[in-house]
Structures are given as C-alpha cells and as structure tokens.
Amino acid sequence: MKKTGPLRFSNPIYPLMKLPQFLSVFLCITLILMFGNLRAFAQSPLDKTITIKLNNVPLRQALDKITAATGVRFTYNESVAASNIKLTINAKEQSLKQVLDAALANYPYSYSQLDQDILIRYDATKLKKPVAEPAAKPAAEKFTISGTVTSKQSGETIIGASIRLVDGAQGTSTNGYGFYSITLPAGDHQLLISAIGQKSLIVPVSLTSDQRLNITMEDNAQELQTVTITATQKGARDLKSPQMGVEKLNIKEINDVPVLLGEHDVMKTIQLFPGIKSAGEGSGGFYVRGGATDQNLLMLDEATVYNAYHLLGFFSTFNSDAIKNVSIYKGDMPAQYGGRLSSVIDVKMNDGNNQKFGVSGGVGMIAARLNIEGPIQKGKSSFLISARRTYADAFLKLSKDTVVKNSKLYFYDINAKANLVLGDKDRIYISGYLGKDVLSANNVNGINWGNTTATLRWNHIFNNRFFSNTSFIYSNYDYEIKVKQDVNTYGITSRIKDWNFKEDMQYDIGSDHSLSFGVNSVYHTIKPGEISATGNSGFISQKLETRYAWDNAAYVSDTWKATDRFTLTYGLRVSAFSIIGPGTYYDVDADGGITGSKHYNSGQIVKTYLNLEPRVAAAFQLNDISSIKASYARNAQNLHLVSNSTAGSPTDKWIASTNLIKPELADQFSVGYYRDLAEHKYEFTFETYYKKLQNQLDYRNDANIFTNQPIETQLLYGKGRAYGAEFLLRKKTGRLTGWISYTLSKSERLIDGINNNQWYNARQDRTHDLAIVGIYKLNEKWTLSANFVLYTGDAVTYPSGKYLVDGATYYYYTNRNASRLPTYNRLDLGATKQLKKTKKYSSEINFSLYNAYGNRNAYRIYFRDNKTDPNKTEAVRTTLFTYVPSVTYNFKF
C-alpha cells in the first residue's frame, strides 16, 4: 500500500480570471438598457416652457392640450379622467411647473414627475378641513364593509388587493380568496381600491349599517404600472404590516425575466431575490436563509409538492400559464403555515375566466404549452385546463444510433381547476395537478418520477367579519428507477403520500384586531425505498418498511393595530406528530449498530412529538415612506430529505421522524428597515437574521442510503446556525424596472462524529450572492430584459490524499465541506416583441440567450489518476451549459 503526497489540482478558479471581462459586457448592456431612463436627468419635463390659454376646459382635455403643446405625457387613473373640474389657464412663456401649480391650486389633485411623464393623482390632503372641532364629540358608531374583489374581464378573485380610505388612514387587503373586511366609523367615506395590473378606482360609501360590497376591477391596459392616487404605490411593500421576509411575485414580471430555453419559471425567478439561493445549475432545489432544500414548503393550491422540478431540476413543475399568485415567506411565516424550517412558497392557480372562453399557449424549442379556460355558467362558474409537454425525445428519433433512437426524454404536466359560485356566501373550488418525467435509454435503463395533487375547497362567509376556508387535499410523489445489465434487472421505488384536512378561519374583531385561527390534520404514508433484483447476480432484493404518521396542528394569530404607526402580530402554532404502526423501530448505539428493536401493530402509537411554535412580529412606521420591523418565529419539521448527492436528485428519500430521529427545530430572529424612495418609484429593504437550529441530520462518513439497514444507522444528529444580511433595491415604475439583490450569509453545522467534532460549512453555505435584473420597455412593441448572477462556489468535500491498494485508487477525506467550487457567474439576455394585439387576439415572440458570454461554470469537479503518471492526481471539471439560445412563440385568443 502506498500513500501519495499532497494533491496537485489544475486551476479551479478559471472563471474569476475572466470575470472583469464578463462584468464589462454586463455593464455595457445595463448602460444601454438604462439610457432611456437616464435621459430624465438631462432636462425635467417640468422645466419646459409653454404658452397656452384655456377657459373652463375639463381636466382631461386640458391635460391633452398641454401634451400637444409640450410633448409631455400625463399618466392618471379613471377617477382623474372622469373628474368634472374645469381648468382656466392663461400662461405665456411659463414653465410647466408654474402652470400646473396655478391650475391645480384649488383642487384636490397633485402631480409628480415619473421618468419623462407627469403623474396626476388624487390628493385628499388638499381638501379643506374645518377650522375647529367641537369641544366634546361622542365616539362615532362603527360599521363593517366586506365583500370580494374580482376582475371584470375574467371574474378571477384578486389576491392582495388594497382597500383603504383615500386619506390612507385606515385600510386592509384581500386574503387568498379575494375576500376583505374593514370596519369604519359611520358616515360618508371614499374607498380607494388598487391592485397590481388593475385600474385603481374610488368607491364612495355611506355607512349607516353593515354593508356587503363586492368590487370589480378593470385590467390595466398599460404595461407600465405607473398610475397612483395616494402615497401608497400599487405593488409597494406594506410599511405598516408586521410581516417580514415576504416577497410577492407578479406573473407578468416573471414572464419578462430571461430563463433557460425560454420556459418561464417561477422557481428560477424567486432565486433572484435576496436570501433565496439556487442549489446550483442543473439542481432541483434552492436554499433559503441557510436552510437545506427539504426545509422549504412548496404548495400548489394548498397541496404539498415534494419535488417541484422537471428534467433533473432544469424546469419547474409550476406552469406560469396556470398561476395567479406566488407568495414567498422566508422563515417568518404566518401561523397557518408549518412543517418546514426555512420558507413557504404558496402558489395559487388561476380560477378560470367566468366571463368568456379563451385559449392561450406557446411553442418553444423543446416544449409546447396550451391553456384553455372559460365559463361553465357565465358569471358563476368556470374551468381551467393547462397542459405542457416537452418534445426533446422527438429529435432523438432522428439519430442513427439505435440506443439513442429508442430512448425517451420528456416531461408533461397538466393543471386543471373548476370553481362554482353558489351564492353571495359560498364558493367551491376543485383543482388538480398531474406531472411526470420519463428518462430512459433504449427502453431498458431509466428513471420516472412525478407528482399528483388534488384539492377540494369550500369558502363560506358567515357574516361581514367571519370568513372560513375548508380544504380536503391529496398529494402523492413517487419515483421508479430501472437498470438492466445483461440478464440482471434492478429496480428502486419510493413514495410519499398525504391525505390532508384543513380548516382556516378569519375573524375581524374590529378596526384594530384581525384574528386568524384553524386546524390541520395530515395522514402520511411513506415508502422510503424498495430495491428489487432479478437474475443471477446474487444481489438480494431489499425492502424498507413503510412508515405511517399522523401530523396535527392548531393555530391562532391576531394582528393588532395598536396605534396609527405601530402594528403587532402575535400567535401560536401547536403541532403534534404521531408515529403510527405497523412497523418495527430500532435502538442504535453511537457507532450505528443496532442494539434492540420493538414491533408495533397497526394503529399503535410509537411516539408523539409535541411542539409549541410561537410567532411574533412588530412594525413601527417611522414616517410616510419608511418603517422598521422585527420578528421571532419558531418552526418544527418532522419530514426529512436524505441524499448522498451534492446537487440533489429525484431519488432523494423522504423519511419521517422516528423514535430516534427527532423533529428539527429552528428559532429565527429578524430585524429589518424598509423605505420608499423618489416618490415611490423605488423601494429599498434591508433585513438581517439569526437562525438557531436543533436536531439537524447529516450522514456518517461512508454512509449508504440504499442500505437494507434502518436509515438511523447511517445518520448523525447535531445543531446548526445560520445568519446573514439581505439587501434589495427595486425600481417599480417607468420604462426600466427591475431590482438588485445581495445576500451576505453563513450557514454551519456542529455534529459529533463529523469534521472532528468541529463546526463545518453546511452544504448550502454561500458567503456572497448577487443578482441584478433589468426589464426595459423599449416601445409598444419591444421589451428587453437581462439578469446577471454571481455567487460564491458551493461548499464541497475534496480528498486530501489517496491510497493505492492492489492497483486501485482510494481517496482519503478529512474536513467536511472545507473546499469550494469556483465562483459562479452568468449573464442572461431576453427580448420580447409584440406581434399583434387586438381585443380578441394577441401574439408575441420571445428571444432569450442563457449564459450570454458562455462562461464554463463548474457543475462538479471529480478526481482521477493521471494517465501517464498514476502518482499524480487530476481535478476534472464538468460543465452543463455555455451558450443556450431559444425562441418561443406565445399566443392568446
């Protein structure tokens, strides 16, 4: 046996040598995209001089005449356009600012510059107020307004629509089903209703009793969301809400971000936000605030999706054509969510258009999509069917190689939904998802995996203040691997299946308190893995026992508006995870040896883990444009993903807590600062967090997850910590929109038996993570986009030496995750051209270039003996993609 000296590696930081060149290319492109935006600094449109004379001209016509005289455009909403005020202007060689100041002086309208346009908005602060109030005035009686906010064009309920008084003093927003409730003093009020992608409107109400007010909103035909009425910009982060670490995505924005092979991807887009990190190119996972990939809860219409990726991580299971809304909670999740330590990705499907029938879809280089929706009964019920399939396998048929020709490489997914309005108080939703991946070679070797979900929901409004949602949910994830060698055949199967009941209720106690409470009960059936073998190889089939568990939780949460500036949300989630027979459970010693076992019959409870999970968050609004927030949350997790792959794969196994595997726990503390800039055109957010982790799992050295021994024999347990700071600067309006996000973070584990019992980098540890996204509306036809990502290479374990035994090489490993892959960086470009757009039909073509400068980012690095000198070791880097162009045609009618 011979031990060699230290290893000599080829240069592993090759990408950094060319990084300045890459950044130069990106900087040039960014400057080109920003050129139109920077022109605003050359001359303000308010400085332009004008000579004009108007006499009692309606507001809208007056603005049109000013535009004709100056070329300056005005942006305003329907309430401004319908205003009955009339302007009289007599100006000679005056600046536009002077003209507008004089013309609007006596009216409740204000203006501001928005790029090269002028924004006109309703301004309640200019309304005259009484000089004095009576010395003593009894408290006004209060009444509640409630209802549902929907789209006029499609009948879809609108999630997160803002309903507030015009003066901004009091307000609320619609829940996940479009329902709202707000309590106000008796009297006359004006409600401002606004939502992303919708035309804002003002609704006058006169309160003498509780009222039911359903609101319909018109789609905003303007692609640039520049219309506003109050100081609260549509789509802006709510400065008063205590909720921290939350991002809400606009589907239109997702569709403008360039992605691999032109398939717009929710999961890839969220990884461009701070605190959310890609698990690597070609990997089906992501990391949130130092957590592992299994510590993220992914839901589609409330059903858990255990593997949200197609084609080994290149595409998401979430078809953007079928999605209405995406909310991401990073650790500080509301009390109704639980079961994961790091994040919740809550995806809501479209309900279907209940006003008219429509078809949309797209054809790309490797995939085609088709979306069909329409009314079952106009105005009351609708359906949606959305399907997608890749056809890369069709190109394999062109090969002359028989093995390639008979191979399969495709995925498909189908989303379906129906909803029925039973009356003013009841609504039924039925939705489902079916997705499957098929990868096989010559119909012999291959891997198939997929998800199936189904959700039945009943919304009921008890009264103006009390709303409930009852859900019955089914979820199934499974995979199957087949390998054939000569006459021997091997197969591996695994499955996790859930039956879930949820009851969520919302009760508005009054203007200062909003109460949420509910229960959740899930029955898990987990088949960790079964290995079958036929032939004469001598390999024995292995079957791990199916595990059963009953996962229950109850929660209550209250949002208290203590003052106009201070809001507090506090709550408690109680979870009880019961392990249920039949099955045999084991005792294991410190070396992984089995010391005893006990068999439990069907229905017997092996062990129950009870956890209290308190949640508290507070927000203090410093002024109209800034606030600070702080939060604390505890989460417990009883389902764990075990993997021996650094990148993650569909064959990773889900296991439940057992008598030995305890629930993972996380305590997260967060503090943040939030500010609107430049009259709400920009927003800046800063959040910092510290997360303490308990009962973390990792493999023993040389562990094997496909052993027929209990998985507990392969695992070790310990603690972890994660901390970091997240920065986000976002431009929300104008021709150029986008964001810059940066995360500085650390994630470590301490587990006896690993890394000489010292702290070591978690696999997901990544010090720096930068993303820059730009979307530029060049004109009515063209939209340009680009995104640049740069992050620290993944933590990996490299061998520190090697042994030669009987001519075979064996590598020697010491410190866990002490090395790094080279720094990753990539630039993507995109362009979309509107081909045709009428009331009945629209079409567009999208061009994208993934990895525009062809950087050979490392997918993995492996080691081998030099062919000429076996005493030398070579580090070999593999790369998945360089330049990947794509073209996609989209249509809608």
N, C-alpha and C positions, 0 to 999 in steps of 0.2 A: 504494500500500500504506500502510495506516495502522495504527499501533500505539496501543492504548488505554492508559490509566493502570492503576493497581492495581485489582484486582477488589474488588467490594463484595458480601459474602455476607449472606444472611439469617442470623438467629441459629442457629448449628449446635449449640448446647448446650441446646436446649429441654428435654430430659428432665431435666437437672440442676436446672432451676428448680422442678420439682415433686417432686424426689427426696425432700425431707423429708416430704411428704405420703405418698409411697409407703412410705417406711420406717415411718411411723407406723401405716399399715394393717398392714404385716407384723408390727410389734412387737405390736400388739393381738392378732393371730391367734396369734402364738407364745405370748403370755402365756396365752391361753385353752387352748391345747394343753398347756402346761406346768403348768396349775393343779393337775391331779391329782397331778403329780409333786411339786410344792412342798408339798403338804399333809403330806408326810412330815416336813418340818421343824417342823410345828406341835407334834406330840407323837409321840415314838418309841413304837412298839408294845411295846418292851422296858420302857417305864415303866409300862405298865398293871398295875394290881394284880389279884391273883387269890387266891381261896380254893378249894383243891382237895385232895382226898385220894384217892390211888391206891395199890393194893397189888399188886405184881408184874404190872403191865399191859404187854403188848407195846408196843414203841416206837411203832409206827404208830398203834395205838389210843389210846395216851397222848397223842400229838400231836392226834388228832381231838378228844379230850375237852377239851384245853386250848383248841382253837379254839372249841368250843361254849361254853366259859365266858368267853372274852375277845373273840371275834370276830376274833382274829389268825390269819391263814392261814400254813401252813408249806409250803415247797417242798423237795422232796427227790427223789432218783432211786430206781430199782428196788432197788439194793443196800441202801439205807436202809430202804425199805418192807419188804423181806424179812428184815430183821435179827431175830434171835431174842433180843435182850436185852430185859429187862423192867425197868420203872421203878417205884420206890416213892417217892411224893411225899406229903408232909404239910405243906401251906402254908396260912397264914392271913394274909390282907391283905399278901402279899408281892408285890414287883414280878416281872414275868415274867422279867426278867434273873436275879434271885436264884433263881427256881425252876429255870431251865434250867442255871445254873451248878452247882447242887447235884445235879440229876438226872443230868447228863452227866459229872460229875467223874471217874468211874471207868471211863468207856467211851471208845473211840476215835472220838468224834463231837464236832464243834464246830458253832457256829452264828454267823450274822451277819445283819445287817439288810439287806434288799433291797427298797427302796422301803417299802411298808407290809407286806411279807411278811417271814417269817423263813426263812432258808436253812439247812437242816441238811445237813452234809457229813461224809464220812468224813475223819478226821484221823489219819494214821499217826504223827504226832509225839507223840501221847498214849500210844502203845504203850510199855510198859515195856521198857527195854533192859538188857542185862547190865551189872552194875556194873563189871566189868573184863574185858578180853580176855586171852587167853593171851599170854605174853611174846613168843612166836615162833609164827607161824602160816604154813604154806606157802600159796602163791598158789592160789586155787581154780581148778579146771578150768572152762573156759567152753564153752558150747554155744549154738547158734543156733536161734531160733524164727522161722519165716517162714510166710507164707500170704497169703490175700486177704480183704479186709473187704468185705462186701456188705450190702445192705438186705434184711431179712427179708421185707418186704412186696412188693418189686419185683424182687429179685435183682440190682439195679444195683450195680456196684462203687462204692465210696465213695472219692473222691479227697481226700487231705489229712487222713484220719482219724488221730488221735493215739493211739499205742500206747506207754505208758510205765509204769514201776514206780509203784506207789501213792505211794511217798515222793517221787516226782518226780526221783529221782537220775539216771535214765537213760531215754532214750526215742527214738522215731523216728516217722515218719509214712508213710502210704501214698503211692505215686507216682501218676502219671497214669492208672494202670490198676488201682488198688486193691491193689497188692502191697506188702508190707512185709517187712523182715528186721531182727532185733535179736539181738545176742549178749550173753548174760548169764552170770554165774557159776553153777556147778552148785548145786542146792538148790531150796528152795521159794520161790516168788515170787507176788505178786499183780499182775497187769497191769490197768491202767486203760485202757479204750478209750473215746474220746469223739470226736464229730464234730458239726458244725453240723446241727441238725434231727433228730438221732438221740438215743435214750436211752442215756446212759452205762452202762457195765457193768464189773464187776470179774471177771476170769477168773483163777482160781488155776492155777498150773502148777508141776510138779515136774520139774526138769531133771536128767536123768541121761544124756541123749544129745540130738543134734539132733532137733527136732520140726517137723512141719508142722501148723499150727494155723489153719484157716480160721474166720473170725469173722463171725457175722451180727448185725446191729444192728436194733432196732425203731425205727420212726419215732416221733418225739416228738410226741405229740398236742397238747402245749401250744404255743401260738403264741409265747408269750414264752419265750425261751431263757434260763431263769434257773437251771437245775439245774447244780450243780458238785460236785466231790468233792475236788479238790485245789486248790492255789493257782493252777493254770493254768486260766483260764476258757476254756470252749469258744468257739472262734471268735476267741480272743485272738491277737494278733501274737506269734510265737515270739521271745522275747527272746534265746534262745541261737543262733538261726540267723543266719549272717552275711549272708544275703540282704537287700539294701536295695532301696528303691524298688519294692516289690511290693504290690499290692492284690488280694485275692481276694473275689469277689462271691458272695453268697448270692442265688439266683434269687428266693426269696420276698421278699427285701428289694427287689429290682429291681421286682417286681410291685406294690409299695406306693408307689413314687415316681410322682407325677403327671407325665404326659407329654402331648404334643400328640396330640389326637384319640383318646386312650385306648389307643394301641398301645404296650404296654410295650416298652422299648427298651434293650438292653444298652449300645449305643454312646452314647446320650444320658446314661445313668446314670453311666458312668465319667467323663464330663466334669464331674461334680460333685465329683471328688476333686482334691486339690492336684497341681499340675504337669501336669494334663491339661486343655487348654483347647479350647473349641468354636471352630471356624473361622468361626463366625457363623451367624446364623439363616438357614435355607434352604441351608446349605452342607453338602456331603457330605465332611467331613473334620474332623480335630482335630489340635492341636499338643501335643507332649509335650516339656517342658523345652527350649523354644526351637528345636525341630526343625520341619522342614516336614512337610506332610501325607504325602508319599511316604516319609518316614523312619520310618514305623510299619509293622511286620509284622503282618498280620491273618491268623489261621489258624483254620480250621474243621476239626476232626478232622485236623490236621496239613497240610491243603491250604491253599495261599495264596489269599486272596481279595483281588483287586486293587481292586475297588470295592465297598465294604461298605454301599452305600446305595441306597434306592429313592426315586423321585419327587424327584430333584434334591437329595437329602440330608435329606428330611423324615423318612424311616423307615430303620431298619437292616435289612440282609439277614438278621440273626440273629433268627429267630423264638424268643421266650423259651420257648414250649411245648416246643421240642425241645432245649433247652440244659440241661446238667447243671452245668457249672462254667465260670467265667471267671477267668483269671489275667492280671494286667497287670504287666509289668516295665518300669520307666522307666529305660532306659539301662543299669543294672547288671544285664544279663540273663545267665542261666547260659550256660555254654559251648556247650550243644547248640543254642542259637539264634544266628542270624547273618543277615547280608544287609541289615540296616537299622541306622540310627544311633541312633534315639531310643527306640523301645519295641517290645515284643512284646505282642500281645493274643492269648492262646491260649484258644480256645473249644472246649470238649468237648461233644459231643452226648450226650443220653441214650442208653443202650443198648437200652431197651425192657424192659418188665416180663415176666420169665420165670416168673411165678407165676400171673397171671390176666390175662384180657382186659379192656381198659379203653378208654373213649372220653372225650375232653375237648375243649373248644373255647370259642369265644366269638363274639359278634356285636356289632359296634360300628357307629358312624355311617357309616364308609366302608369297613370291612374285616370279613371273617369268617375264623375260624380253625377247623381241625379236626385233632385229634391222635388217632391210633389206635395202640395198642400191645398186645402180648400174647405168650404163649409159642408158639414153634414146637414145641418139646418141653419140657414143664414142667421147670423147674429147670436146663435145659441150653442152651436156645437161645431167642431172642426176636427180635421185629421191632418197628420203629417207623416210622410214616409220619405226617408232619406237613405240613399244607398251609395256605396263606394266600392270599387274593386280595382286592384292593380292588374296589369296585363303584361308584366315583365316576362312571364312564362311563355307568352305568345312568341316572343323573339327567340326563345330557346329552341323552338321548333325549326328555326332556320339553320340551326347548326348541323354540320355533317357528322359530328361526334354523337354516337348512339346514346351514350350515357347522358350527355348534356341534353340531347333532344327529348329524352324520356323523363327529364327532371321537372319538378314543379317548384315554382317560386311566386307565390302570390298571397294576398290577404283580401278579405272582404269584410265589410261591416254594414249593418242595417239598423237604423234608428226609426222607431215608429211611435206615434203618440196620437191619442184622441182625447178630447175634452168636451164635456157637456155641462151647460149652464141649466140647472134645474129650477132656478128662480133667483130672487134677489139675495137669498141667504145660503144657497148650496151650489157647489160645483164639483164635478167628478173628473179626475184625470186618470188615464191609463197610458203608461209608457213602457217601452222596452228597448233593449239593445241586444244584438247578436253580432259577434265578431269572431273571426277565425283566421289563423295564419297557417299556411301549409308550405313547408320547405322539405323537399325530398330529392334524392338523387337516384335516377334510374328505377324509380318505384320500389326501392329496396331500403335505403337508409333515409331517415328524415325525422323531422320534429313538427308536431302540430300542437297548437295551443290556442286558447280562446276564452272569451268572457260571454256570459249570458246574464242579463238583468231584466227584471220586470217590477214595475211599481204601480200600485193602485192607491190613489189618494182621494180623500174627501175633505173639501173645505166647507166649513159651516160658520156662519156669522150668527151668534146667539143674540147679540144686540149691538148698539153703536160702539161699545167698548170691548166686547168679548169676541175673540176670533179663535177658531181651532182648526188644526190640520191633522187628520188621521191617515196613517200610511201603513200599507202591507207591502213588504218588499222581499224579493227573491234575488239572490246573487250566486253565481257559480263561476269558478275559474278552474281550468284543468289543463294539463299538458300530457303529451304522449311522445315518447322517443322510440324509434325502431332502428336497430342496427343489425345487418346481416353480414356474416363473414363465412364464406364457403357454405357449409351445411348448418352452421350455428346461427341462431337468431336470438337477439336480446331485446328486451323492451322495458321501458321505465315509464310509469304513470304516476300522477299525483293530482289531488283535487282539494279544493276548499269550497264548501257550500254553506250558504246562510239563509235562514228564514227569519225575517225581521218585522217586528211591530213597533210603530212609533206613534206617540200622541203628543203633539206640541200645541200649546195654548198661549194666547197673548191677551192680556187684560190691561187696559189703560185706566188706572185708578183715578186720574185727574190730569190737570195740566202739568203737574210736577213729577208724576210717577208713572212708569210703564213696566208692567210685570209680565215676565215670561216664565212658564213652567211646563213640565211634561215628563214623560216616561219613555223608556226604550228597552225592548227585550229582543235579544238575538239568540237563535239556536245555531251553533256552529257544528258542522261535520267536517273533520279534517283528515284527509288521507295523505299522510306525509310522503309516502313513496312506496312503490312496489316494483321490484325488479324480477322479470320473468326471463327464463332461458330455456331454449330447446336445442337439441343437437348433442354431440358427443364431446363437447369441450370440457366437461367435468364441472362447469360452473353451476352452482346451486341457486335456484330461484330464492329471492328474499322478499319477505312481505312484512312491512312495519304495521303495527296495529293502528286501526282507525281510531281517532280521538274525538270525543264529544264534549261540548262545553255550552253552558247557558250563561249569557252575558247580559246583565240587567243594569239599568241606571235610572236615576231620577234626578231632576234638577229644578232649581228655582233661581231667578235672576231679576233684579229690579234696577231700572235706570231712574235716578233721582236728579231732577234739575233743582239743585239747592238754591242757586241764585242765577241771575242772567249770565254770569260768567263762569260759574263752577257747576260741573255735572259729574255725578258719580254713578258708576255701575258696579254692583256687588252681587255675588251669587255663590251658590254651592252646587256641585255635582257629586252625587254619591253613586259609586259603581260597585257592583258585586259580581265577581266572576267565579262561577262554579264549574269545577271539573267533574264530569259525569261518566260513570261506567256504561258499558262494559270495557274492561281493559286491565292490563297488568302494569303496575307502576313500580319503579325501582329505587333503591338506595345506592349511591355511588360514593366511593372514597375519593380522597384528594388526588389519586393518580388515575382516576377514571375507571376503576374496577368496580364491578357490581358486587355489592355486599349483601343485598337482600331484595325481596320483591313481595308484592301483595296484589292479589287479583280482586277486582270489584265487579259485581254483577250489573246488569243493565239497570239504569236508573239510580244506582247508588252514587252518592256524592263523595268524591275523593277528597276534595278540599275546596274551600271558598275563600277568595281573597276580597276583602272589603277595603275600599279606599275612599277617603274624603278628598275632594278636589275643589278647594276654594278658588274663586276668581274675583279680583277687584281691579278696577281701572278708574282713573280720575282725569278730568280735563279742566284746565283753567285757561280761559280766553284772556290773553293779555290786552288785546285791543281788537279792532275790526279785522285785522289782517294776520294776527299771529296768536299762537297758543302753545302751551306746554302740557304734556301728558305723562302719566306714569301708570304702571300696571304690575300686577303679580298674578301668576297663574300656576296651578299645579295640574299635571296631567298624568294619567296612568295608562299603560299599554300592556295588553295580555296576549296579543298575537305578534309573533316574531318571524322575521325572514332570515333564514340561514343560507349562506352562499360561500362557495370556495372560489368564486370568480371575482376578480378585481373590478370588472366592468359591470357585473350584473347580467343575468340572462333569464329567459323564461323558465329554466329548470331550477331556479332557486326555490327553496322549500319553505312553506309557511308551517309554523308549529305554534301550538298554544302553550300557555303557562301550565306547568305540571306541579307535582309535589316538590320538585327540585328547582324548576325554572320559575322564578318569582316575577311578578309584574314589574316592568320597567317604570321608573318614576322620574319626572322632571319638574323642577321648580325654576320658573323663569321670572326674572325681574327686568323691567324695561323702563326707559325714560326717553322722551322724545320732544323735539321742537319743530313746529310747523309754521310756515309763513307763506302768504300770498305776496307776489311781487308784481310791480309795474301794472297796477290796476287789474290784478287777477289774470294777467296773461301768462305768468309763470307761477310755479309753486316750488318751494324748497322744503324738504323734510330731512330731519336727522334723527336717527334712533340708535340707541346703544342698549345692549342687553347682556345679561349674565345668566347662564343656564347651568344648574346643578343636576347631575344625572345619577341615578341609582340603579343597581341590578342590571348593568349593561352586559351583553353577551359577546363573546368572541371565541374563536376556535383555539383549541390547544395546538401546539406545534405538530405538524404532520397529521392533522385530523382528516377524516374521510366522511363526507356527509352521506355517502351511499353505502354505509356500513349496515349490516343487519343487526347491529347492536343498538340499544336505545340511544337517541341523539344526545342525551345528557352525558354520555360517556365521552363525547367529543368536545364539550363546551366548558368554558371557564366564565366566572362572573366577577364583576367589579364595579367601579364607579367611573364617572366621566365629568368633564366640564367643557363648556363652550362659551365664548364671549366674543364680542365684536362691536363694530360701529358701521352704520349704513347711511349712505348719503344719496339723495335723489334730487336732481334739478330737472324740472319738467316744463316744457312750453306747450300750452294747451290750445292756443288760438293763433289765427293767422295762416299765411301760406306755408310757413315752415313750422311744423310741430315735431315733438319727439322728446327724448329725455337722455340724461346722463346719469348712470348709477355706478356707485363704487362701494365695495364692501371690504372692510379690513377685519379679519376674524382669526380665531384659533379654536381648534377642537381636539381634545386629548382624552385618553383613557388610562386608567390605572387598574390592572388586573393581576393578581398574584398568579405567577406561573408564566407570564408573558413579559418579554423585554427585561428580564432580570428584576422583575417586580418594581420597575420604574415607570413613570409617566411616559407615554409614547403617543405619537400622532395617530389620530383616528384616520381611517381610510379617506374620510370626507374632509379632512383638514385642508384648507386652502387659504393662504395668507391674503392674497390680493385677488380681487375680481372686479373687472371694469367692463362696462357695456355702454356704448353710445348708439343711439337710434335717432335717425332723422327721416322725416317724411315731408316732402316738398310738393305742394300743389302748384305745378308749373303754369297750367292754364286749365280751361274747362275739359280739355281732352287728356292731358298727361299728368300723371302723378309719379314722382321719383322717390326712391327710398334707399337707405343704406343703413347697415348696422355693423359695428366693429366690436369684437370681444377680445379681451386679453386677460388671462388669469394664470396664477401660479400652477405649476405642474402638480399632478396628483401625488399623494404620498404612496410610496411603494416600498417593497422589501426586496433588496438586491442581495445576491450572495456575496459573502466576504471572503470566500475561499472555495476550494474544491478538492475532492479526493478521487484518486484513480484506483478502482478495485476490479481486478480481472479484466482490465481494458475498458471498463465502463466508468463514465464520469458521474460523480455525485457532488452536488453543490452543498456548501455549508452556509447556514444563515445564522445571524446573530440578532441584531436590533430590529424590532418590528417597525415597519413603515418609516424607516430613518432616511430613505432616499427620496428623490423626486424625479418625475418625468420632466422633460424640458418644458419651458413656459409655452403656453398655448396662445395663439393669436390668429384671428381670421377676419376678413372683410367680406361682407355680402352686399350685393347691389340688386336693385329691383326697379322696374318701370312698368306702369300700367297705362294703357291707352284705352279711353272710352271710344268704342267703335260706333255705337248707335244707342240713342236713348230717347224713347218716346213713352207715352203713358202706358202703352201695352207691351213694349219690348225694349230690352236693353242688352248690350253685349260689350265685352271688353277683352283685351288680350294682355296677358301679363308675361313679362320677361324677367328672369332672375339669373344671377350668377353667384353661386355659392363658392366661397373661398376665392375671391376675385384675383388675388395675386398668387394663388397656387401654393400657399405655404404647406410644407410637408410636416404637419403636426403628428406627433408620435401617438399612435394608438396603443401600442405596447412595446416593451423592449425585452427581448429574451437573450439568453446567453448560450454560446456553443464553443466547442473547441475549434481552434484554427486548423484548417485542413492540412496545411503544410507543417505546422508545429503544434501538436496537441497540448504542449505545456502552456501555450498562450490561449487566452480566452477572448472571444469577440462578443461585443454587445451589438445586437442587431435590432434596428428599429423598424417597425412596420407602420405604414400609413394607410388610412382608409380612403381619403379624398384629397384631390388637389382642386382643379377647376371643375365645377359641375354646373353647366348651363341648363336652363329649362325654359319651356314656353307652355303657357296654359291659356286656353280659351274658355271664358265664362259667359253664360247667358242667363236670361231671366225673362219670362213672359207670363 
